[in-house]
Amino acid sequence: MQSVQLRFAGHSFLMKAAGIVVALAATGPSTIPAAHAQDVYPSKNIKFIVPLAPGGAIDFVARAVGEYLTKTMGQPVIVENRTGAGGTVGMDGAMRSPPDGYTVLITNDNAASAPHVLKLPHDYTKELEPVIYLSRQPQVMAVHPSLGAKTVAELIAKAKSSPDLTYATSGFGTNQHVIGEWFAREAGVALKPVHYRGAGAAINDLVGGHVKIAWLGPTATVPHFRAGTLGLVAQSSATRAPYIAEVPTVEQAGFKGMVLEAWYAAFVPKGTPAAIIARLNAEMAKAVADPAMKVSFEKGSMEGVGGSPADLGKIAREDSVKYERLVRELNIKGN
């Protein structure tokens, strides 16, 4: 019987002519090409889920990193803003997506705080696989010039003499809300939070003098600080962010241990293959280290970080424990 040589995906096979039809029927016409395609990642669009609205810091990070990966990974990265319920709609959607590497959650430390603020039945820091710590920024305590406070000590004195003072945040249960309540407790002042629907509305009222104090992110506040229309009296990071190096940390103002940074990171659904997580980590690490990306991050008042999946997993779990304690101690209850 005549032998026929066939070639599939670079491999040659000698088959008896009479057995060709049987072999193809047994495997199906698309089995070998499909199996080969599954070995190539990525072979289609990658979706970045952002759990908050366009225009914020998470959205900025996701789009910047996504644009970089589109060039380096050979497939388009599509950013989907899946909003609702304080970011939990998007995080839940990512958590329940197929663990195939084609759905990536780009989120902030809300993944560590929301389960405790909202009393959720799950903890995202345990239900999602960490990929990489992309960037970070402190929260800053900003003041309107009319308050007449240029330091934390002066602000505390003003608050003690004016018990009706309030502070703005970009939303209930945010890290700004938590650090604001934490600071008020430790400082022994009766500052009351005013929660806005986003940083844009909060910063407008602060610049307009309708509220005199705010805990907000540097992306919203630093441009006004540079313009002289707002003062910054403290930042919540462990060390001073380089783009506001003249602003002391809350610890340096006398409140030891009061550190609460905002972080922006990538996670994937549990069960995603380790090889895919490693590939995403490597490509995103290149993005964060890229000189142009560093400049872009600095303009957005944030620092690139990077590191291994384990590095992100450690900080996310530690923050989850910290938020659980603070939410309980400060009696922050979800609406």
DRENDO-1510 file (C-alpha; in Angstrom, 1 decimal, always signed):
<recs>
REC; n; res; u; v; w
REC; 1; MET; +0.0; +0.0; +0.0 .
REC; 2; GLN; +1.3; +3.5; -0.9 .
REC; 3; SER; +2.7; +5.7; +1.9 .
REC; 4; VAL; +1.8; +9.4; +1.8 .
REC; 5; GLN; +3.7; +12.1; +3.7 .
REC; 6; LEU; +1.6; +14.8; +5.4 .
REC; 7; ARG; +2.8; +17.9; +7.1 .
REC; 8; PHE; +0.9; +19.7; +10.0 .
REC; 9; ALA; +2.3; +22.6; +12.0 .
REC; 10; GLY; +5.8; +21.8; +10.9 .
REC; 11; HIS; +5.7; +18.1; +11.6 .
REC; 12; SER; +5.8; +15.3; +9.0 .
REC; 13; PHE; +3.8; +12.1; +9.3 .
REC; 14; LEU; +4.0; +8.9; +7.2 .
REC; 15; MET; +0.5; +7.4; +6.8 .
REC; 16; LYS; -0.9; +4.5; +4.7 .
REC; 17; ALA; -3.1; +5.8; +2.0 .
REC; 18; ALA; -6.0; +3.7; +3.1 .
REC; 19; GLY; -5.8; +5.1; +6.6 .
REC; 20; ILE; -5.8; +8.8; +5.7 .
REC; 21; VAL; -9.6; +9.2; +5.6 .
REC; 22; VAL; -10.0; +7.3; +8.8 .
REC; 23; ALA; -7.3; +9.4; +10.6 .
REC; 24; LEU; -8.8; +12.7; +9.5 .
REC; 25; ALA; -12.3; +11.5; +10.4 .
REC; 26; ALA; -11.2; +10.6; +13.8 .
REC; 27; THR; -9.5; +13.9; +14.6 .
REC; 28; GLY; -11.9; +16.2; +12.7 .
REC; 29; PRO; -10.8; +18.7; +10.1 .
REC; 30; SER; -10.0; +21.5; +12.5 .
REC; 31; THR; -8.5; +19.7; +15.5 .
REC; 32; ILE; -4.8; +20.1; +14.7 .
REC; 33; PRO; -4.9; +23.7; +13.6 .
REC; 34; ALA; -7.2; +24.6; +16.7 .
REC; 35; ALA; -4.8; +22.9; +19.1 .
REC; 36; HIS; -1.9; +24.7; +17.6 .
REC; 37; ALA; -3.7; +28.1; +17.9 .
REC; 38; GLN; -4.4; +27.5; +21.6 .
REC; 39; ASP; -0.7; +27.4; +22.2 .
REC; 40; VAL; -0.3; +31.0; +21.0 .
REC; 41; TYR; -1.2; +33.7; +23.5 .
REC; 42; PRO; -2.7; +36.1; +22.7 .
REC; 43; SER; -4.5; +35.1; +19.6 .
REC; 44; LYS; -7.4; +37.7; +19.9 .
REC; 45; ASN; -8.3; +40.9; +21.6 .
REC; 46; ILE; -7.5; +41.4; +25.3 .
REC; 47; LYS; -10.1; +43.2; +27.4 .
REC; 48; PHE; -9.2; +45.5; +30.3 .
REC; 49; ILE; -12.1; +45.9; +32.6 .
REC; 50; VAL; -12.0; +49.3; +34.5 .
REC; 51; PRO; -14.6; +49.4; +37.3 .
REC; 52; LEU; -15.0; +53.2; +37.3 .
REC; 53; ALA; -15.9; +55.8; +34.8 .
REC; 54; PRO; -13.6; +57.2; +32.1 .
REC; 55; GLY; -11.4; +60.1; +32.9 .
REC; 56; GLY; -10.1; +59.0; +36.4 .
REC; 57; ALA; -6.7; +57.7; +37.4 .
REC; 58; ILE; -7.6; +54.0; +36.9 .
REC; 59; ASP; -8.8; +54.7; +33.4 .
REC; 60; PHE; -5.7; +56.7; +32.6 .
REC; 61; VAL; -3.4; +53.9; +33.8 .
REC; 62; ALA; -5.5; +51.2; +31.9 .
REC; 63; ARG; -5.4; +53.1; +28.6 .
REC; 64; ALA; -1.7; +54.0; +28.8 .
REC; 65; VAL; -0.7; +50.4; +29.6 .
REC; 66; GLY; -3.2; +49.0; +27.1 .
REC; 67; GLU; -1.8; +51.1; +24.3 .
REC; 68; TYR; +1.7; +49.9; +25.1 .
REC; 69; LEU; +0.6; +46.2; +25.2 .
REC; 70; THR; -1.3; +46.6; +21.9 .
REC; 71; LYS; +2.1; +47.3; +20.3 .
REC; 72; THR; +4.2; +44.7; +22.1 .
REC; 73; MET; +1.7; +41.8; +22.3 .
REC; 74; GLY; +0.4; +42.0; +18.7 .
REC; 75; GLN; -3.3; +42.1; +19.6 .
REC; 76; PRO; -5.6; +45.0; +20.4 .
REC; 77; VAL; -6.2; +45.8; +24.1 .
REC; 78; ILE; -9.8; +47.1; +24.5 .
REC; 79; VAL; -10.6; +49.1; +27.6 .
REC; 80; GLU; -14.2; +48.5; +28.9 .
REC; 81; ASN; -15.5; +50.9; +31.7 .
REC; 82; ARG; -17.9; +48.6; +33.5 .
REC; 83; THR; -19.2; +50.9; +36.3 .
REC; 84; GLY; -21.7; +50.6; +39.1 .
REC; 85; ALA; -22.1; +49.9; +42.8 .
REC; 86; GLY; -18.9; +51.6; +43.9 .
REC; 87; GLY; -16.8; +49.6; +41.4 .
REC; 88; THR; -18.1; +46.2; +42.4 .
REC; 89; VAL; -20.0; +45.6; +39.2 .
REC; 90; GLY; -16.8; +45.7; +37.2 .
REC; 91; MET; -14.7; +43.8; +39.8 .
REC; 92; ASP; -17.4; +41.1; +40.0 .
REC; 93; GLY; -17.6; +40.8; +36.2 .
REC; 94; ALA; -13.8; +40.3; +36.0 .
REC; 95; MET; -13.8; +37.8; +38.9 .
REC; 96; ARG; -16.4; +35.7; +37.1 .
REC; 97; SER; -14.9; +35.9; +33.6 .
REC; 98; PRO; -13.2; +32.9; +31.9 .
REC; 99; PRO; -9.7; +32.4; +33.3 .
REC; 100; ASP; -8.0; +32.4; +29.9 .
REC; 101; GLY; -6.0; +35.6; +30.0 .
REC; 102; TYR; -8.3; +37.6; +27.8 .
REC; 103; THR; -10.0; +39.5; +30.6 .
REC; 104; VAL; -7.8; +41.6; +32.9 .
REC; 105; LEU; -9.1; +43.8; +35.7 .
REC; 106; ILE; -7.3; +47.1; +36.1 .
REC; 107; THR; -8.4; +48.5; +39.5 .
REC; 108; ASN; -7.3; +50.4; +42.5 .
REC; 109; ASP; -7.2; +49.6; +46.2 .
REC; 110; ASN; -11.0; +49.6; +46.2 .
REC; 111; ALA; -10.4; +45.9; +45.6 .
REC; 112; ALA; -9.1; +45.7; +49.2 .
REC; 113; SER; -11.6; +48.2; +50.8 .
REC; 114; ALA; -14.9; +47.5; +49.2 .
REC; 115; PRO; -15.5; +44.0; +50.6 .
REC; 116; HIS; -15.3; +45.5; +54.1 .
REC; 117; VAL; -17.1; +48.8; +53.5 .
REC; 118; LEU; -19.9; +47.2; +51.7 .
REC; 119; LYS; -19.9; +43.9; +53.7 .
REC; 120; LEU; -19.5; +41.8; +50.6 .
REC; 121; PRO; -19.5; +38.0; +50.7 .
REC; 122; HIS; -16.2; +37.8; +49.0 .
REC; 123; ASP; -12.8; +39.5; +49.2 .
REC; 124; TYR; -11.4; +40.4; +45.8 .
REC; 125; THR; -7.8; +40.2; +47.0 .
REC; 126; LYS; -8.4; +36.4; +47.6 .
REC; 127; GLU; -10.8; +35.7; +44.7 .
REC; 128; LEU; -8.6; +37.3; +42.0 .
REC; 129; GLU; -5.0; +36.4; +40.9 .
REC; 130; PRO; -2.5; +39.2; +41.1 .
REC; 131; VAL; -0.6; +40.2; +38.0 .
REC; 132; ILE; +1.4; +43.4; +38.7 .
REC; 133; TYR; +1.4; +46.5; +40.8 .
REC; 134; LEU; +1.3; +49.2; +38.1 .
REC; 135; SER; +1.4; +52.5; +39.9 .
REC; 136; ARG; +0.7; +54.4; +43.2 .
REC; 137; GLN; -0.1; +57.8; +44.6 .
REC; 138; PRO; -0.8; +59.2; +48.0 .
REC; 139; GLN; -4.0; +60.9; +49.1 .
REC; 140; VAL; -3.4; +64.5; +50.0 .
REC; 141; MET; -5.0; +66.9; +52.4 .
REC; 142; ALA; -5.8; +70.0; +50.5 .
REC; 143; VAL; -7.0; +73.3; +51.9 .
REC; 144; HIS; -8.6; +76.5; +50.6 .
REC; 145; PRO; -6.3; +79.5; +51.2 .
REC; 146; SER; -9.1; +81.3; +53.1 .
REC; 147; LEU; -8.8; +78.7; +55.9 .
REC; 148; GLY; -5.4; +80.2; +56.8 .
REC; 149; ALA; -3.8; +76.8; +57.5 .
REC; 150; LYS; -0.4; +75.9; +55.9 .
REC; 151; THR; +0.5; +73.0; +58.2 .
REC; 152; VAL; -1.3; +70.0; +59.8 .
REC; 153; ALA; -0.9; +71.7; +63.2 .
REC; 154; GLU; -2.5; +74.9; +62.0 .
REC; 155; LEU; -5.3; +72.9; +60.4 .
REC; 156; ILE; -6.0; +71.0; +63.6 .
REC; 157; ALA; -6.1; +74.3; +65.6 .
REC; 158; LYS; -8.6; +75.7; +63.1 .
REC; 159; ALA; -10.7; +72.5; +63.3 .
REC; 160; LYS; -10.8; +72.7; +67.1 .
REC; 161; SER; -11.9; +76.3; +67.1 .
REC; 162; SER; -14.5; +75.7; +64.3 .
REC; 163; PRO; -16.4; +72.5; +65.0 .
REC; 164; ASP; -18.6; +72.9; +61.9 .
REC; 165; LEU; -15.7; +72.4; +59.5 .
REC; 166; THR; -16.2; +69.7; +56.8 .
REC; 167; TYR; -13.9; +67.9; +54.4 .
REC; 168; ALA; -14.6; +66.8; +50.9 .
REC; 169; THR; -14.0; +63.3; +49.4 .
REC; 170; SER; -14.7; +61.9; +45.9 .
REC; 171; GLY; -17.1; +59.3; +47.4 .
REC; 172; PHE; -18.4; +57.4; +50.3 .
REC; 173; GLY; -16.2; +54.5; +51.3 .
REC; 174; THR; -13.2; +55.6; +49.3 .
REC; 175; ASN; -9.7; +55.6; +50.7 .
REC; 176; GLN; -10.1; +59.4; +51.0 .
REC; 177; HIS; -13.1; +58.8; +53.2 .
REC; 178; VAL; -11.2; +56.2; +55.3 .
REC; 179; ILE; -8.0; +58.3; +55.7 .
REC; 180; GLY; -10.2; +61.4; +56.5 .
REC; 181; GLU; -12.0; +59.6; +59.3 .
REC; 182; TRP; -8.8; +58.1; +60.6 .
REC; 183; PHE; -7.0; +61.5; +60.7 .
REC; 184; ALA; -10.0; +63.1; +62.4 .
REC; 185; ARG; -10.0; +60.4; +65.1 .
REC; 186; GLU; -6.3; +60.6; +65.7 .
REC; 187; ALA; -6.2; +64.4; +65.7 .
REC; 188; GLY; -9.1; +64.6; +68.1 .
REC; 189; VAL; -11.2; +66.9; +65.8 .
REC; 190; ALA; -14.8; +66.7; +64.6 .
REC; 191; LEU; -14.4; +67.1; +60.9 .
REC; 192; LYS; -17.4; +65.8; +59.0 .
REC; 193; PRO; -17.1; +64.3; +55.5 .
REC; 194; VAL; -19.0; +65.6; +52.5 .
REC; 195; HIS; -19.0; +62.9; +49.8 .
REC; 196; TYR; -19.1; +64.0; +46.1 .
REC; 197; ARG; -19.7; +61.8; +43.1 .
REC; 198; GLY; -16.1; +62.0; +41.8 .
REC; 199; ALA; -13.1; +64.2; +42.3 .
REC; 200; GLY; -14.1; +66.7; +39.7 .
REC; 201; ALA; -17.1; +68.0; +41.6 .
REC; 202; ALA; -15.2; +67.9; +44.9 .
REC; 203; ILE; -12.2; +69.9; +43.6 .
REC; 204; ASN; -14.6; +72.5; +42.0 .
REC; 205; ASP; -16.2; +73.2; +45.4 .
REC; 206; LEU; -12.8; +73.2; +47.1 .
REC; 207; VAL; -11.3; +75.7; +44.7 .
REC; 208; GLY; -14.5; +77.8; +45.0 .
REC; 209; GLY; -14.3; +77.9; +48.8 .
REC; 210; HIS; -17.6; +76.1; +49.3 .
REC; 211; VAL; -15.7; +73.5; +51.4 .
REC; 212; LYS; -12.4; +74.4; +53.1 .
REC; 213; ILE; -10.7; +71.0; +53.4 .
REC; 214; ALA; -10.5; +67.9; +51.2 .
REC; 215; TRP; -8.9; +64.6; +51.1 .
REC; 216; LEU; -8.4; +63.9; +47.4 .
REC; 217; GLY; -5.9; +62.4; +45.0 .
REC; 218; PRO; -2.9; +64.4; +43.7 .
REC; 219; THR; -4.1; +64.1; +40.0 .
REC; 220; ALA; -7.0; +66.5; +40.9 .
REC; 221; THR; -5.2; +68.7; +43.4 .
REC; 222; VAL; -1.6; +69.2; +42.3 .
REC; 223; PRO; -2.4; +71.5; +39.3 .
REC; 224; HIS; -4.3; +73.8; +41.6 .
REC; 225; PHE; -1.5; +73.6; +44.1 .
REC; 226; ARG; +1.0; +74.6; +41.5 .
REC; 227; ALA; -1.3; +77.5; +40.4 .
REC; 228; GLY; -1.5; +78.7; +44.0 .
REC; 229; THR; -5.2; +78.3; +44.3 .
REC; 230; LEU; -5.0; +75.5; +46.9 .
REC; 231; GLY; -2.6; +74.5; +49.6 .
REC; 232; LEU; -1.4; +70.9; +50.3 .
REC; 233; VAL; -0.6; +70.3; +54.0 .
REC; 234; ALA; +0.1; +66.5; +54.0 .
REC; 235; GLN; +0.2; +63.3; +52.0 .
REC; 236; SER; -0.8; +59.8; +53.1 .
REC; 237; SER; +2.2; +57.8; +51.7 .
REC; 238; ALA; +5.0; +56.3; +53.6 .
REC; 239; THR; +7.5; +58.5; +51.9 .
REC; 240; ARG; +7.0; +61.8; +50.0 .
REC; 241; ALA; +5.9; +61.4; +46.4 .
REC; 242; PRO; +8.7; +63.0; +44.2 .
REC; 243; TYR; +6.3; +65.3; +42.4 .
REC; 244; ILE; +5.2; +66.9; +45.7 .
REC; 245; ALA; +8.4; +66.5; +47.6 .
REC; 246; GLU; +7.8; +69.7; +49.5 .
REC; 247; VAL; +4.6; +68.3; +51.1 .
REC; 248; PRO; +5.3; +66.3; +54.4 .
REC; 249; THR; +3.7; +63.0; +55.0 .
REC; 250; VAL; +1.0; +62.6; +57.7 .
REC; 251; GLU; +3.6; +60.5; +59.7 .
REC; 252; GLN; +6.1; +63.4; +59.5 .
REC; 253; ALA; +3.4; +65.6; +60.8 .
REC; 254; GLY; +3.3; +63.5; +64.0 .
REC; 255; PHE; +0.9; +60.7; +63.2 .
REC; 256; LYS; +3.0; +57.5; +63.2 .
REC; 257; GLY; +1.6; +54.6; +61.3 .
REC; 258; MET; -1.0; +56.6; +59.4 .
REC; 259; VAL; -0.2; +55.4; +55.8 .
REC; 260; LEU; -2.8; +54.7; +53.2 .
REC; 261; GLU; -1.7; +54.8; +49.6 .
REC; 262; ALA; -3.8; +54.5; +46.5 .
REC; 263; TRP; -2.5; +51.7; +44.2 .
REC; 264; TYR; -3.4; +50.8; +40.7 .
REC; 265; ALA; -2.9; +47.2; +39.7 .
REC; 266; ALA; -3.8; +44.3; +37.3 .
REC; 267; PHE; -5.6; +41.1; +38.3 .
REC; 268; VAL; -7.0; +38.2; +36.4 .
REC; 269; PRO; -9.7; +35.6; +37.3 .
REC; 270; LYS; -8.7; +32.7; +39.6 .
REC; 271; GLY; -7.5; +29.7; +37.6 .
REC; 272; THR; -5.7; +31.7; +34.9 .
REC; 273; PRO; -2.6; +29.7; +33.8 .
REC; 274; ALA; +0.6; +30.7; +35.4 .
REC; 275; ALA; +2.3; +31.0; +32.0 .
REC; 276; ILE; -0.2; +33.6; +30.9 .
REC; 277; ILE; +0.1; +35.6; +34.2 .
REC; 278; ALA; +3.9; +35.6; +33.8 .
REC; 279; ARG; +3.6; +36.9; +30.2 .
REC; 280; LEU; +1.2; +39.7; +31.2 .
REC; 281; ASN; +3.5; +40.6; +34.1 .
REC; 282; ALA; +6.5; +40.7; +31.9 .
REC; 283; GLU; +4.8; +42.9; +29.3 .
REC; 284; MET; +3.3; +45.2; +31.8 .
REC; 285; ALA; +6.6; +45.5; +33.6 .
REC; 286; LYS; +8.2; +46.7; +30.4 .
REC; 287; ALA; +5.4; +49.3; +30.0 .
REC; 288; VAL; +5.9; +50.7; +33.5 .
REC; 289; ALA; +9.6; +50.9; +33.0 .
REC; 290; ASP; +9.3; +52.6; +29.6 .
REC; 291; PRO; +10.8; +56.2; +29.8 .
REC; 292; ALA; +7.8; +57.7; +28.0 .
REC; 293; MET; +5.4; +55.9; +30.4 .
REC; 294; LYS; +7.3; +57.3; +33.4 .
REC; 295; VAL; +6.9; +60.8; +32.0 .
REC; 296; SER; +3.2; +60.2; +31.4 .
REC; 297; PHE; +2.7; +58.8; +34.9 .
REC; 298; GLU; +4.4; +61.8; +36.5 .
REC; 299; LYS; +2.2; +64.2; +34.5 .
REC; 300; GLY; -0.7; +62.3; +36.1 .
REC; 301; SER; +0.8; +62.7; +39.5 .
REC; 302; MET; +1.6; +59.0; +40.1 .
REC; 303; GLU; +4.7; +56.7; +40.3 .
REC; 304; GLY; +5.2; +53.5; +38.3 .
REC; 305; VAL; +6.0; +50.5; +40.5 .
REC; 306; GLY; +6.2; +47.1; +38.8 .
REC; 307; GLY; +7.3; +43.9; +40.6 .
REC; 308; SER; +6.1; +40.3; +40.7 .
REC; 309; PRO; +2.6; +38.9; +41.1 .
REC; 310; ALA; +3.6; +37.9; +44.6 .
REC; 311; ASP; +4.6; +41.5; +45.4 .
REC; 312; LEU; +1.1; +42.7; +44.4 .
REC; 313; GLY; -0.6; +39.9; +46.3 .
REC; 314; LYS; +1.3; +40.8; +49.5 .
REC; 315; ILE; +0.3; +44.5; +49.4 .
REC; 316; ALA; -3.3; +43.7; +48.4 .
REC; 317; ARG; -3.8; +41.3; +51.3 .
REC; 318; GLU; -2.1; +43.6; +53.8 .
REC; 319; ASP; -4.3; +46.4; +52.7 .
REC; 320; SER; -7.4; +44.2; +53.0 .
REC; 321; VAL; -6.5; +43.5; +56.6 .
REC; 322; LYS; -5.9; +47.2; +57.2 .
REC; 323; TYR; -9.2; +48.3; +55.7 .
REC; 324; GLU; -11.1; +45.6; +57.6 .
REC; 325; ARG; -9.7; +47.0; +60.9 .
REC; 326; LEU; -10.2; +50.7; +60.0 .
REC; 327; VAL; -13.7; +50.2; +58.7 .
REC; 328; ARG; -14.6; +48.4; +61.9 .
REC; 329; GLU; -12.9; +50.8; +64.2 .
REC; 330; LEU; -14.1; +54.0; +62.5 .
REC; 331; ASN; -17.7; +52.5; +62.1 .
REC; 332; ILE; -17.8; +53.1; +58.4 .
REC; 333; LYS; -21.0; +51.4; +57.1 .
REC; 334; GLY; -22.1; +51.0; +53.5 .
REC; 335; ASN; -25.2; +52.8; +52.3 .
</recs>
